[in-house]
Amino acid sequence: MLVRLPRARPNSGRAGDAPVRHRRKARTERARRSHDSALHGRSDRHRRRKRGHTWWSSDGVLDLDLAVPKELGGPGGAATSSEQLFATGYSACFHSALQLVARRPKVDISGSSVTTGVSIGPDAHGGYGLNVSMTVSLPGLGHEQAQQLVEQADRTCPYSNAVRGNVDIDLQVA
């Protein structure tokens, strides 16, 4: 999954232009507002017995049924699981971080991909925990250079920073 990050535009130098730092702040605030979205859920008894829970985003883009995986005593089936959503979000975020760290030294990572699997299972405290396996493919780069970029992306990615120390992660360079 490729995610493009917007490029910052330099100050054009025209009279009346705000300094670049003000534009960046305004863009950052707009971006923050545009990424703030609430996730809503509903489940009535009849629907829940048949399919699980339905969740939708406040902007209406996301509207899907979620099901508890069979491994956790749920129905499984054709509905999406929350682990699949987490894997999708983590992959997209990590790939964006990878593009960012590759852009700084002008390294071409076209054709790159991030494949993420998330599993859930019992933890040592009687609850449940997540395990993540992530494979990053960077065709055309040597293994050492690819490994360095992946490590930088891991330090940059907000998902990686959020789960570090809380989730077992197996990060591989293909």
N, C-alpha and C positions, 0 to 999 in steps of 0.2 A: 504494500500500500504506500503510495507516494503522497506526501503532504508538502505543499509548497508554503514557505514562510514569506510574508511580504517584505520587500526591500525598502529600506529607508531612503527617502528622497532627500537630496542635499538642498540647502537653501538656495533659491534661484538668484538671490541678490537684488531682486526688484524692490523698489520702494514699497514700504508697507508690509513686507514679509516679516512674519514673526521669526525670531531666532530659532534655529534648528532645535535647541533644547526644549523650547516650548511646544513645538510641533510633536516631538517625541513623546512628551508627557501627555499631550492631548490624544495622540494615537494610542498610547498605552492605556489611557483611561477608556477610550472607545473600545479597544480590544478587550479589556477586562469586562466591560459591560456586555459586549457581544458574546463572550464566552460564558457569562453567568446565565445559567438556565436551570430551572427547577425540574426535577423528575417527579412525576406524580404517579400514583398507583391506585388501582381499584381491584377489588375482588369481591364478587358476590358469591354466595355459597354454591349456587348452581354452576356458575362458570368456573369457580375454583376447582370443584370436583372433576370437571371435565378437562380443563386445560392448564390450570395454574393461575397466575396473576397477570394482569395487564398493566403495563407501564407506558407512559407517554411523556414527552418533553414539553415544556411550556411553549416552545416555538412551533410545535406540531410536526416537526420533522421526524421524530422518533415515536412510533406507536407499535408496540409489539407485546406478544405474550411471552412470559417467562415461566419456566417449569423447573422444579427441583429435579436434579439428576437422579436416575434410578439408584445409583450407588449410595445416595443419602435417603432412600426410602420414598422418593417421589416418583411421579409417572414418567419422567423423561419424555421422549417422543420428539415431535417436530418443533416444539417451542424452543426458544433460545434460553440458555442458562446464564446466570449472572457471571459465571466464570468465563463464558465466551465473550461477554461484553467487556469484562476486565481485560482479557487477552487482546481484544481488538483495540481498545483504548491505549493500552500499554505499548502495543506494536506501533501504532500511529505516532504516539508521543516520542518513542525511542527513535523512530526513523527521522522525525523532525529534528531531534537533537543531533543525530548522526549527520544530517545534511548541514546543520549549523556548524558543527566542529570541522567538517570537511571543507566548507566554504572559506573558512578563515585562511588556511594554507593553500587554497585553490586546488584541492584534490578532486578529481572527477570521480564521482561515485554513481554515475548513471548505471542503471541496471541493478542497483542494490536492492536488497529485500530484507525484511525482518519477519521471522516466523516465530510466533509465540504460542505456547501451550500452557494452560493453567489447570492444575488439578487441586482437589480439595480432599482433606483427610483429617483424621483425629490428630490432635497435638498432645503434648505431654501433660497438659493441664486439664484434660477432660473436655476441651472444646474442639474446635476445628481450625485448621490452618491451611494456607495456600502454598502450593509449590509451583514455581514458574520455570519453564525451560524455554530459552530464547536462542534462536540460531540466526546469526547475521551473515548474509552473503554479500561480499564486496568483490564482484568479478573485476579482474584487471589489476588488482592490488596484490602486492606481496603479503604473506601472512603476518609479518612483523608490523608493517604499516597498517594493515587492517586491524590488528589487535590493538594498536595504539589509538586509532580512531574510535573503536568500540569502547575502550576504557574511558576515553574523554567523553563520549556520548553518555556513558553510564553515570559519570559524575555530573553531567549537565541535565539529564532528563528528569523532569519533576516526578514522574511515576517512580523511577529508580530511587530518587531521594526520599520519597514518601515511604517506600516499602523496605528500604535498607535496614537490616537488623530485625525485621519483623516477618519476612517471607523468605523461604529458601529459594534461591535463584541459581539456575545453571545457565550461564551465559557462554555461548560457543561461537566461534568464528568459523564459518564453513570454508 
